[in-house]
Amino acid sequence: MKVRIMKIKQLLFLFINLLLTCFICYSQNKPNTNLPVSPAKVPAPAAPAKAPAAVVKPLPVAPPLKASPQMSVVQPLKPVKEPLGPGIGMGLKFSTNGLGIEFSKSLTSQRKVVMRGFATYLPYQLSNFPFKFNRSVVLNINMNVKLGAIGLLFDVHPFNNSFKLTVGAAYMLLNAKSTAMLKDSIKQNDITLSPEEVGVINAEISGSPIAPYAGIGIGRAIPRKRIGFSVEIGTYYMGSPKVSFVCNGLLEPTSNQQKVLEENLKTNKWLPQIMFNLNFRLTK
């Protein structure tokens, strides 16, 4: 019995040795997958030759645009003004130099230059106007004054609106005559003198017959509508006035005062006027 057990143990021992031997042989011949495999070295491609870098100049930078009202708001197109044509007009004049009438004609298509021909006249008469010379002497004055002119004027509208500059010349009708005498008799000591014995003073004033004119105003002589209104302020250059001074009776020696009167009036060379016109357009 013992002999069998010993044989069995020997067999088991041999079998275990055999297994160990096979395991060792297998482990030695198995490839090691955990080791890194070095790949085959491939030669790297040669780097291309570098071309010389081109010098790039920076482009000029435009300044930033500034915002303006013209850029933000669309401006409407201005309508083209059609020519107004020559135009003919007529006006009624009311001025300090007389009442009258005028006719006007445009010399340009937009009526910037207008020619006006006019005539004005205003007579004025004063009879037996009492003038107190001093506390005791009263004079009766009679006066006959004529105002007026016949002339040619040119209106220029520099801004193409109603404002105008006016130049021209006129034949003046200005003339003033007056007489003065005592209203009542006067008494000198024991002598009483009647107005006729004292005498009459006759005076006359006139200016140059041709006078240049210049003025400014608002309004058109040929209105855009059928009826228009204008106002004008200007002056005539009359030169030094001419004076005639004649006395009779006891006042006759004072006639030599004519030169004194002319000297006193020589600075009154201008005749200003204010004029209002009611104008009518006669053509389209």
ZABA-204157 format. One record per residue (C-alpha): residue in three letters; x, y, z. Coordinates in steps of 0.001 Angstrom, whole numbers, padded with zeros to 6 digits, always signed. Each point is the difference from the previous one (the first is absolute). Layout:
N
alaXYZ ...
END
This chain:
284
met+000000+000000+000000 lys+002737+002371+000878 val+001759-000906-003181 arg-003045+001123-002047 ile-000297+003276+001847 met+003659+000706-000664 lys-000433-000667-003690 ile-003009+002247-000137 lys+001958+002838+001677 gln+002850-000513-002430 leu-002361+000181-002926 leu-001578+003191+001330 phe+003417+001477+000573 leu+001053-000798-003540 phe-003235+001395-001416 ile+000453+003288+001888 asn+003613+000274-001172 leu-001147-000592-003534 leu-002582+002705+000235 leu+002510+002420+001466 thr+002469-000794-002754 cys-002604+000635-002713 phe-001061+003289+001584 ile+003573+001229+000222 cys+000688-000882-003635 tyr-003148+001784-001143 ser+000768+003086+001921 gln+003471+000280-001442 asn-001109-000382-003639 lys-003120+002424+000158 pro+000600+003394-001607 asn-000144+002985+002430 thr-002798+002261-001223 asn+000625+002508+002784 leu+003370+001093-001420 pro-000141+003054-002378 val+000737-000742-003605 ser+002293+002567-001579 pro-001312+001007-003409 ala+002193+000135-003028 lys+001713+003327-000365 val-001305+001928-003018 pro+002191+002858-001169 ala-001752+003368+000452 pro-000664+001998-003219 ala+002389+002839-000624 ala-001397+003447+000928 pro-000649+002203-003062 ala+002291+002959-000454 lys-001448+003158+001527 ala-000685+002836-002470 pro+001021+003485+001123 ala-002878+001642+001783 ala-001626+002791-002028 val-000165+003381+001704 val-003659+000954+000289 lys-000591+003695+000366 pro-002967+000927+002178 leu-002826+001612-001870 pro-000833+003591+001010 val-002892+000142+002386 ala-002673+002519-000894 pro-001131+002227+002846 pro-003360-000923+001421 leu-002941+001802-001510 lys-001620+002566+002212 ala-003705-000096+000220 ser-001728+003129-001232 pro-003615+001083-000302 gln+000329-000156-003774 met+000960-003715+000195 ser-002714-000964+002415 val-002827+001994-001588 val-000919-000399-003635 gln-000193+003466-001494 pro-002929+000528-002357 leu+000803+001129-003483 lys-000552+003692-000567 pro-002498+000713-002738 val+001373+001754-003030 lys-001471+003435-000308 glu-001669+000601-003299 pro+000622+003342-001698 leu-002660+002530+000929 gly+000248+001799-003293 pro+000541+003714-000657 gly-003140+001201+001754 ile-001740+003362-000088 gly-001609+001715+002953 met-001719+003162+001114 gly-000057+001696+003398 leu-001666+002760+001948 lys+002455+002132+001980 phe-000606+001680+003351 ser+003069+001895+001152 thr+001093+003088+001883 asn+001048+001420-003370 gly-003442-000330-001516 leu-002610-002411-001323 gly+000393-001648-003366 ile+000194-003000-002230 glu+002769-002164-001380 phe+000538-002688-002620 ser+002608-002731+000389 lys+001674-002559-002228 ser+002293-002851+000944 leu+003361-000159-001766 thr+000892-003602+001013 ser-001820-003335-000074 gln-000079-000314+003812 arg-000921+003692+000421 lys+003160+000822+001950 val+000312+003341-001833 val-003104+002095-000594 met-000260+003356-001748 arg-002604+002488+001267 gly-001268+003213-001555 phe-002075+002208+002290 ala-001602+003390+000477 thr-001145+001571+003279 tyr-001527+003355+000852 leu-001364+001653+003147 pro-000971+003690+000201 tyr-000455+001635+003386 gln-001382+003435+000687 leu-000145+002004+003222 ser-001981+003258+000188 asn+000056+002697+002673 phe+001749-002155+002550 pro+000632+002142+003122 phe+003568-000116+001230 lys+000881+001817+003219 phe+003266+001801-000658 asn+000238+001442+003521 arg-002443+000856+002730 ser-001591+002860-001901 val+000623-000769-003693 val-001918-002630-001930 leu+000768-000904-003612 asn-002394-001410-002558 ile+001792-002629-002054 asn-001134-001323-003373 met+001879-003001-001364 asn-000203-002013-003188 val+002064-003198-000036 lys+000340-002485-002853 leu+001494-003465+000548 gly+000552-002654-002615 ala+002370-001653-002413 ile+000147-001809-003345 gly+002696-002639-000054 leu+001451-003350-000887 leu+001080-002524+002667 phe+001623-003443+000010 asp-000750-002593+002668 val+002601-002718+000678 his-000948-003063+002084 pro+003445-001392+000973 phe-001364-002946+002027 asn-002844-000894-002370 asn-002579+000914+002626 ser-002076+003087+000785 phe+002967+002032+001314 lys+001178+002552-002573 leu+002512+002747-000648 thr-001177+002903-002133 val+001952+002571-002008 gly-001074+002521-002611 ala-000607+003650-000741 ala-002943+002357-000334 tyr-001030+003393-001291 met-001135+001836+003125 leu-003119+002176+000161 leu+000818+001359+003451 asn-000740+003684+000418 ala-001125+002060+002979 lys-001241+003607-000140 ser-001164+002051+002947 thr-001052+003529+000864 ala-000215+001595+003420 met-001400+003303+001186 leu-001358+001533+003193 lys-003455-001038+001040 asp-000769+003295+001718 ser+001343+003535+000014 ile+002784+000788+002403 lys+000747+003146+001896 gln+003488+001427+000359 asn+000002+002907+002452 asp-002738+002268-001374 ile+000069-001513-003502 thr-002360-002757-001083 leu+001128-002183-002891 ser-002303-002151-002073 pro+001074-003474-001171 glu+000389+001277-003586 glu+002285+002848+001141 val+002228-002383+001948 gly+000325-002172-003076 val-000276-003579-001231 ile+002645-002718+000161 asn+000191-002309-003039 ala+002145-003123+000234 glu+000468-002945-002352 ile+002033-003206+000470 ser+000820-002536-002691 gly+002557-002757-000556 ser+001942-001555-002823 pro-002363-001237-002738 ile+001832-003348-000412 ala+000579-002030+003150 pro+001532-003492+000394 tyr-001801-002404+002319 ala+000970-002979+002167 gly-002076-002083+002377 ile-000796-003404+001474 gly-003312-001762+000368 ile-002020-003167+000410 gly-002452-001173-002623 arg-000129-000582-003734 ala-001132+002466-002631 ile-001219-003039-001972 pro-001471-002276+002675 arg+000002-003782-000338 lys-003725+000098+000638 arg-002392+002362-001715 ile+000132+002631+002757 gly+002889+000920+002266 phe+001178+002653+002426 ser+003389+001647+000415 val+001624+002584+002221 glu+003107+002034-000779 ile+002218+002536+001748 gly+002378+002171-001995 thr+001273+003478-000722 tyr+000578+002373-002903 tyr+003154+002050-000260 met-001212+003514-000791 gly+003153+001990+000553 ser-000031+003342+001802 pro-003421+001666-000370 lys-000425+003212-001955 val-001620+002870+001884 ser-001770+003105-001284 phe-000744+002658+002642 val-001636+003301-000961 cys-001647+002599+002245 asn-001803+003274-000691 gly-001239+002975+002017 leu+001931+000811+003127 leu+001438-003548-000038 glu+001701+000441-003376 pro+003515+000477+001520 thr-000211-003510+001442 ser+000093-001480-003505 asn+003771-000222+000343 gln-000534-002888+002428 gln-000369-002434-002929 lys+003621-001147+000210 val-000337-000500+003732 leu-003013-002267-000551 glu+001819-002003-002682 glu+002951-000487+002337 asn-002290-001219+002771 leu-001759-002486-002301 lys+002991-001301-001943 thr+000321-003146+002176 asn-003554-001105-000907 lys+001088-001965-003081 trp-002055-003146+000517 leu-003720-000591-000424 pro-000943-003256+001795 gln-003219-001826-000693 ile-002070-002938+001219 met-002019-001781-002660 phe-002779-002591+000083 asn-001044-001790-003183 leu-003004-002096-000922 asn+001218-002116-002908 phe-001824-002002-002660 arg+001418-002646-002315 leu-001368+000442-003530 thr+001536-003091-001649 lys+000181-003682+000892 
END
